[in-house]
Amino acid sequence: MLYIIGGASRSGKTTSAKRILKESEIPYLSLDYLMMGIANGIPEFGVYPTEGDFITGQKLWKVVNPLMTAMVENEIDYTVEGVQLIPSYVSQFEQRYSGKVKPCFIGLAELNVKHSVEEMKFHSSKTENDGLKDLNYAEIVTVLERIKTDSIRIREECEKCNLKYFESSFNFNKTIHSIVTYLMNQ
């Protein structure tokens, strides 16, 4: 089975994938690594990590689609996670491989931006290479507003495509548990 976890930045995609790895020994691939490898190793491909998750996702789909197709066709149990996954693309992929793919998306559409700044800053201080770590209050607010806007778009697209969407704004750990339970129950 191929498990696909898409969604907004900081919503819990990697945490969910790590939990699946821990509980089920199913490895995962973070598309951030693929994106950076292509951006830095094949610049002519035109992938720029700073141009926005949706645009980057459109460009990366040319690689992600055949990558996930090979995983499904070779019956590899794997989790693929990333902000670069676009619900409409994933929906078409799921329809093509019905019964062999289980996707979901996570977002922070209900995020209370002003109340979340200190919490996000606290969690970013625990992670190496976290983009929020060195930002000031106003910069973090701008990032969180973008994440909220992205999450609203993702939630709306999931509704149109009949894909499962999880909101992680309120109880992060409970949401992660719900995602893992949803994906692992066949």
Phi and psi restraints in degrees (value plus and minus 20) as a CYANA .aco file:
   2 LEU   PHI    -123.9   -83.9
   2 LEU   PSI     100.3   140.3
   3 TYR   PHI    -119.8   -79.8
   3 TYR   PSI     110.3   150.3
   4 ILE   PHI    -141.5  -101.5
   4 ILE   PSI     104.7   144.7
   5 ILE   PHI    -144.0  -104.0
   5 ILE   PSI      87.3   127.3
   6 GLY   PHI    -130.2   -90.2
   6 GLY   PSI     152.9   192.9
   7 GLY   PHI     127.3   167.3
   7 GLY   PSI    -195.1  -155.1
   8 ALA   PHI     -94.6   -54.6
   8 ALA   PSI     140.8   180.8
   9 SER   PHI     -76.2   -36.2
   9 SER   PSI     123.7   163.7
  10 ARG   PHI      45.2    85.2
  10 ARG   PSI      -5.0    35.0
  11 SER   PHI    -109.9   -69.9
  11 SER   PSI     -37.0     3.0
  12 GLY   PHI     102.1   142.1
  12 GLY   PSI      -4.6    35.4
  13 LYS   PHI     -83.2   -43.2
  13 LYS   PSI     -72.8   -32.8
  14 THR   PHI     -87.0   -47.0
  14 THR   PSI     -59.7   -19.7
  15 THR   PHI     -79.4   -39.4
  15 THR   PSI     -62.3   -22.3
  16 SER   PHI     -84.3   -44.3
  16 SER   PSI     -64.7   -24.7
  17 ALA   PHI     -82.9   -42.9
  17 ALA   PSI     -60.6   -20.6
  18 LYS   PHI     -85.6   -45.6
  18 LYS   PSI     -57.0   -17.0
  19 ARG   PHI     -86.0   -46.0
  19 ARG   PSI     -60.7   -20.7
  20 ILE   PHI     -83.0   -43.0
  20 ILE   PSI     -62.4   -22.4
  21 LEU   PHI     -79.2   -39.2
  21 LEU   PSI     -66.8   -26.8
  22 LYS   PHI     -85.0   -45.0
  22 LYS   PSI     -63.6   -23.6
  23 GLU   PHI    -104.2   -64.2
  23 GLU   PSI     -50.8   -10.8
  24 SER   PHI    -143.2  -103.2
  24 SER   PSI     -21.8    18.2
  25 GLU   PHI      38.8    78.8
  25 GLU   PSI       8.3    48.3
  26 ILE   PHI    -114.9   -74.9
  26 ILE   PSI      97.0   137.0
  27 PRO   PHI     -88.2   -48.2
  27 PRO   PSI     144.0   184.0
  28 TYR   PHI    -154.5  -114.5
  28 TYR   PSI     138.3   178.3
  29 LEU   PHI    -142.6  -102.6
  29 LEU   PSI     103.1   143.1
  30 SER   PHI    -108.1   -68.1
  30 SER   PSI     103.2   143.2
  31 LEU   PHI     -87.3   -47.3
  31 LEU   PSI     -32.9     7.1
  32 ASP   PHI     -79.6   -39.6
  32 ASP   PSI     -59.9   -19.9
  33 TYR   PHI     -87.5   -47.5
  33 TYR   PSI     -61.9   -21.9
  34 LEU   PHI     -83.0   -43.0
  34 LEU   PSI     -65.2   -25.2
  35 MET   PHI     -77.9   -37.9
  35 MET   PSI     -67.6   -27.6
  36 MET   PHI     -87.4   -47.4
  36 MET   PSI     -56.4   -16.4
  37 GLY   PHI     -82.6   -42.6
  37 GLY   PSI     -62.7   -22.7
  38 ILE   PHI     -90.9   -50.9
  38 ILE   PSI     -65.4   -25.4
  39 ALA   PHI     -79.8   -39.8
  39 ALA   PSI     -62.5   -22.5
  40 ASN   PHI    -111.4   -71.4
  40 ASN   PSI     -46.0    -6.0
  41 GLY   PHI    -117.8   -77.8
  41 GLY   PSI     -46.8    -6.8
  42 ILE   PHI    -153.8  -113.8
  42 ILE   PSI      47.8    87.8
  43 PRO   PHI     -79.2   -39.2
  43 PRO   PSI     -45.9    -5.9
  44 GLU   PHI     -86.6   -46.6
  44 GLU   PSI     -33.8     6.2
  45 PHE   PHI     -91.6   -51.6
  45 PHE   PSI     -39.6     0.4
  46 GLY   PHI      58.2    98.2
  46 GLY   PSI       6.9    46.9
  47 VAL   PHI    -114.6   -74.6
  47 VAL   PSI     102.5   142.5
  48 TYR   PHI    -144.9  -104.9
  48 TYR   PSI      90.0   130.0
  49 PRO   PHI     -75.8   -35.8
  49 PRO   PSI     -41.2    -1.2
  50 THR   PHI    -112.0   -72.0
  50 THR   PSI     -20.6    19.4
  51 GLU   PHI    -107.8   -67.8
  51 GLU   PSI     -16.0    24.0
  52 GLY   PHI      90.3   130.3
  52 GLY   PSI     122.3   162.3
  53 ASP   PHI     -83.6   -43.6
  53 ASP   PSI     -57.9   -17.9
  54 PHE   PHI     -87.6   -47.6
  54 PHE   PSI     -67.0   -27.0
  55 ILE   PHI     -84.8   -44.8
  55 ILE   PSI     -64.6   -24.6
  56 THR   PHI     -81.1   -41.1
  56 THR   PSI     -61.0   -21.0
  57 GLY   PHI     -81.7   -41.7
  57 GLY   PSI     -59.7   -19.7
  58 GLN   PHI     -81.6   -41.6
  58 GLN   PSI     -64.3   -24.3
  59 LYS   PHI     -88.8   -48.8
  59 LYS   PSI     -63.4   -23.4
  60 LEU   PHI     -89.2   -49.2
  60 LEU   PSI     -42.4    -2.4
  61 TRP   PHI     -77.4   -37.4
  61 TRP   PSI     -49.2    -9.2
  62 LYS   PHI     -80.7   -40.7
  62 LYS   PSI     -44.6    -4.6
  63 VAL   PHI    -122.6   -82.6
  63 VAL   PSI     -61.6   -21.6
  64 VAL   PHI     -84.6   -44.6
  64 VAL   PSI     -61.5   -21.5
  65 ASN   PHI     -78.4   -38.4
  65 ASN   PSI     -73.7   -33.7
  66 PRO   PHI     -87.0   -47.0
  66 PRO   PSI     -51.2   -11.2
  67 LEU   PHI     -81.9   -41.9
  67 LEU   PSI     -70.0   -30.0
  68 MET   PHI     -89.9   -49.9
  68 MET   PSI     -52.5   -12.5
  69 THR   PHI     -80.3   -40.3
  69 THR   PSI     -64.2   -24.2
  70 ALA   PHI     -82.5   -42.5
  70 ALA   PSI     -59.9   -19.9
  71 MET   PHI     -82.1   -42.1
  71 MET   PSI     -64.8   -24.8
  72 VAL   PHI     -87.4   -47.4
  72 VAL   PSI     -68.1   -28.1
  73 GLU   PHI     -86.3   -46.3
  73 GLU   PSI     -48.2    -8.2
  74 ASN   PHI    -112.5   -72.5
  74 ASN   PSI     -13.5    26.5
  75 GLU   PHI      34.6    74.6
  75 GLU   PSI      26.1    66.1
  76 ILE   PHI    -111.3   -71.3
  76 ILE   PSI     105.3   145.3
  77 ASP   PHI     -97.8   -57.8
  77 ASP   PSI     100.2   140.2
  78 TYR   PHI    -175.3  -135.3
  78 TYR   PSI     135.5   175.5
  79 THR   PHI    -136.4   -96.4
  79 THR   PSI     112.5   152.5
  80 VAL   PHI    -136.3   -96.3
  80 VAL   PSI     108.6   148.6
  81 GLU   PHI    -153.9  -113.9
  81 GLU   PSI     126.4   166.4
  82 GLY   PHI     152.3   192.3
  82 GLY   PSI     134.5   174.5
  83 VAL   PHI     -89.9   -49.9
  83 VAL   PSI     -36.6     3.4
  84 GLN   PHI    -100.7   -60.7
  84 GLN   PSI     -23.9    16.1
  85 LEU   PHI    -100.9   -60.9
  85 LEU   PSI     109.7   149.7
  86 ILE   PHI    -125.4   -85.4
  86 ILE   PSI     105.5   145.5
  87 PRO   PHI     -71.7   -31.7
  87 PRO   PSI     -64.0   -24.0
  88 SER   PHI     -84.6   -44.6
  88 SER   PSI     -57.3   -17.3
  89 TYR   PHI     -87.6   -47.6
  89 TYR   PSI     -64.5   -24.5
  90 VAL   PHI     -84.5   -44.5
  90 VAL   PSI     -57.8   -17.8
  91 SER   PHI     -81.4   -41.4
  91 SER   PSI     -65.3   -25.3
  92 GLN   PHI     -83.2   -43.2
  92 GLN   PSI     -60.6   -20.6
  93 PHE   PHI     -82.2   -42.2
  93 PHE   PSI     -64.9   -24.9
  94 GLU   PHI     -81.6   -41.6
  94 GLU   PSI     -61.4   -21.4
  95 GLN   PHI     -83.6   -43.6
  95 GLN   PSI     -57.1   -17.1
  96 ARG   PHI     -87.3   -47.3
  96 ARG   PSI     -54.1   -14.1
  97 TYR   PHI    -139.5   -99.5
  97 TYR   PSI      26.8    66.8
  98 SER   PHI     -71.2   -31.2
  98 SER   PSI     110.3   150.3
  99 GLY   PHI      66.5   106.5
  99 GLY   PSI     -29.0    11.0
 100 LYS   PHI    -134.8   -94.8
 100 LYS   PSI     -22.6    17.4
 101 VAL   PHI    -154.5  -114.5
 101 VAL   PSI     116.8   156.8
 102 LYS   PHI    -152.7  -112.7
 102 LYS   PSI      84.1   124.1
 103 PRO   PHI    -123.0   -83.0
 103 PRO   PSI     140.3   180.3
 104 CYS   PHI    -177.3  -137.3
 104 CYS   PSI     144.7   184.7
 105 PHE   PHI    -149.1  -109.1
 105 PHE   PSI     133.1   173.1
 106 ILE   PHI    -149.5  -109.5
 106 ILE   PSI     123.3   163.3
 107 GLY   PHI    -171.0  -131.0
 107 GLY   PSI     156.6   196.6
 108 LEU   PHI    -146.5  -106.5
 108 LEU   PSI      26.9    66.9
 109 ALA   PHI     -85.6   -45.6
 109 ALA   PSI     -45.8    -5.8
 110 GLU   PHI    -120.6   -80.6
 110 GLU   PSI      -6.0    34.0
 111 LEU   PHI     -80.5   -40.5
 111 LEU   PSI     111.2   151.2
 112 ASN   PHI    -109.8   -69.8
 112 ASN   PSI      77.0   117.0
 113 VAL   PHI     -75.8   -35.8
 113 VAL   PSI     -72.2   -32.2
 114 LYS   PHI     -84.0   -44.0
 114 LYS   PSI     -52.5   -12.5
 115 HIS   PHI    -101.5   -61.5
 115 HIS   PSI     -32.7     7.3
 116 SER   PHI    -119.2   -79.2
 116 SER   PSI     -28.8    11.2
 117 VAL   PHI     -79.0   -39.0
 117 VAL   PSI     -71.9   -31.9
 118 GLU   PHI     -84.5   -44.5
 118 GLU   PSI     -59.4   -19.4
 119 GLU   PHI     -83.3   -43.3
 119 GLU   PSI     -64.9   -24.9
 120 MET   PHI     -84.3   -44.3
 120 MET   PSI     -61.1   -21.1
 121 LYS   PHI     -82.5   -42.5
 121 LYS   PSI     -61.8   -21.8
 122 PHE   PHI     -81.0   -41.0
 122 PHE   PSI     -69.1   -29.1
 123 HIS   PHI     -88.3   -48.3
 123 HIS   PSI     -52.4   -12.4
 124 SER   PHI     -90.1   -50.1
 124 SER   PSI     -46.1    -6.1
 125 SER   PHI     -89.9   -49.9
 125 SER   PSI     -36.8     3.2
 126 LYS   PHI    -108.9   -68.9
 126 LYS   PSI     -29.5    10.5
 127 THR   PHI    -136.2   -96.2
 127 THR   PSI     110.1   150.1
 128 GLU   PHI     -90.6   -50.6
 128 GLU   PSI     125.8   165.8
 129 ASN   PHI      42.1    82.1
 129 ASN   PSI       7.8    47.8
 130 ASP   PHI    -104.1   -64.1
 130 ASP   PSI     107.2   147.2
 131 GLY   PHI     -84.8   -44.8
 131 GLY   PSI     -42.3    -2.3
 132 LEU   PHI    -103.2   -63.2
 132 LEU   PSI     -39.0     1.0
 133 LYS   PHI     -73.0   -33.0
 133 LYS   PSI     -59.9   -19.9
 134 ASP   PHI    -122.8   -82.8
 134 ASP   PSI      -9.6    30.4
 135 LEU   PHI    -110.6   -70.6
 135 LEU   PSI     132.4   172.4
 136 ASN   PHI    -107.2   -67.2
 136 ASN   PSI     157.3   197.3
 137 TYR   PHI     -74.9   -34.9
 137 TYR   PSI     -71.0   -31.0
 138 ALA   PHI     -82.6   -42.6
 138 ALA   PSI     -58.4   -18.4
 139 GLU   PHI     -87.7   -47.7
 139 GLU   PSI     -59.1   -19.1
 140 ILE   PHI     -85.9   -45.9
 140 ILE   PSI     -60.2   -20.2
 141 VAL   PHI     -78.2   -38.2
 141 VAL   PSI     -63.8   -23.8
 142 THR   PHI     -81.3   -41.3
 142 THR   PSI     -64.1   -24.1
 143 VAL   PHI     -83.2   -43.2
 143 VAL   PSI     -66.0   -26.0
 144 LEU   PHI     -86.2   -46.2
 144 LEU   PSI     -54.6   -14.6
 145 GLU   PHI     -84.9   -44.9
 145 GLU   PSI     -59.0   -19.0
 146 ARG   PHI     -84.8   -44.8
 146 ARG   PSI     -62.6   -22.6
 147 ILE   PHI     -81.5   -41.5
 147 ILE   PSI     -62.4   -22.4
 148 LYS   PHI     -83.3   -43.3
 148 LYS   PSI     -64.9   -24.9
 149 THR   PHI     -81.6   -41.6
 149 THR   PSI     -65.0   -25.0
 150 ASP   PHI     -79.4   -39.4
 150 ASP   PSI     -61.8   -21.8
 151 SER   PHI     -84.2   -44.2
 151 SER   PSI     -60.0   -20.0
 152 ILE   PHI     -82.6   -42.6
 152 ILE   PSI     -64.1   -24.1
 153 ARG   PHI     -81.6   -41.6
 153 ARG   PSI     -63.8   -23.8
 154 ILE   PHI     -83.5   -43.5
 154 ILE   PSI     -65.8   -25.8
 155 ARG   PHI     -79.6   -39.6
 155 ARG   PSI     -64.9   -24.9
 156 GLU   PHI     -83.5   -43.5
 156 GLU   PSI     -61.8   -21.8
 157 GLU   PHI     -88.1   -48.1
 157 GLU   PSI     -56.2   -16.2
 158 CYS   PHI     -83.4   -43.4
 158 CYS   PSI     -60.7   -20.7
 159 GLU   PHI     -80.8   -40.8
 159 GLU   PSI     -63.5   -23.5
 160 LYS   PHI     -84.8   -44.8
 160 LYS   PSI     -55.4   -15.4
 161 CYS   PHI    -115.0   -75.0
 161 CYS   PSI     -19.2    20.8
 162 ASN   PHI      38.7    78.7
 162 ASN   PSI      25.0    65.0
 163 LEU   PHI    -126.3   -86.3
 163 LEU   PSI     127.6   167.6
 164 LYS   PHI     -90.1   -50.1
 164 LYS   PSI     109.8   149.8
 165 TYR   PHI    -142.8  -102.8
 165 TYR   PSI     114.7   154.7
 166 PHE   PHI    -136.2   -96.2
 166 PHE   PSI     115.2   155.2
 167 GLU   PHI    -118.8   -78.8
 167 GLU   PSI     100.3   140.3
 168 SER   PHI    -127.0   -87.0
 168 SER   PSI      -4.3    35.7
 169 SER   PHI     -89.5   -49.5
 169 SER   PSI     -50.6   -10.6
 170 PHE   PHI    -116.6   -76.6
 170 PHE   PSI     -73.7   -33.7
 171 ASN   PHI    -153.4  -113.4
 171 ASN   PSI      68.0   108.0
 172 PHE   PHI     -74.8   -34.8
 172 PHE   PSI     -72.3   -32.3
 173 ASN   PHI     -84.0   -44.0
 173 ASN   PSI     -59.6   -19.6
 174 LYS   PHI     -84.8   -44.8
 174 LYS   PSI     -59.8   -19.8
 175 THR   PHI     -83.4   -43.4
 175 THR   PSI     -63.9   -23.9
 176 ILE   PHI     -79.9   -39.9
 176 ILE   PSI     -64.0   -24.0
 177 HIS   PHI     -79.3   -39.3
 177 HIS   PSI     -63.1   -23.1
 178 SER   PHI     -84.1   -44.1
 178 SER   PSI     -58.9   -18.9
 179 ILE   PHI     -85.1   -45.1
 179 ILE   PSI     -68.1   -28.1
 180 VAL   PHI     -82.4   -42.4
 180 VAL   PSI     -62.9   -22.9
 181 THR   PHI     -81.5   -41.5
 181 THR   PSI     -65.8   -25.8
 182 TYR   PHI     -79.1   -39.1
 182 TYR   PSI     -68.1   -28.1
 183 LEU   PHI     -90.5   -50.5
 183 LEU   PSI     -58.6   -18.6
 184 MET   PHI    -101.9   -61.9
 184 MET   PSI     -38.7     1.3
 185 ASN   PHI    -107.2   -67.2
 185 ASN   PSI      97.3   137.3
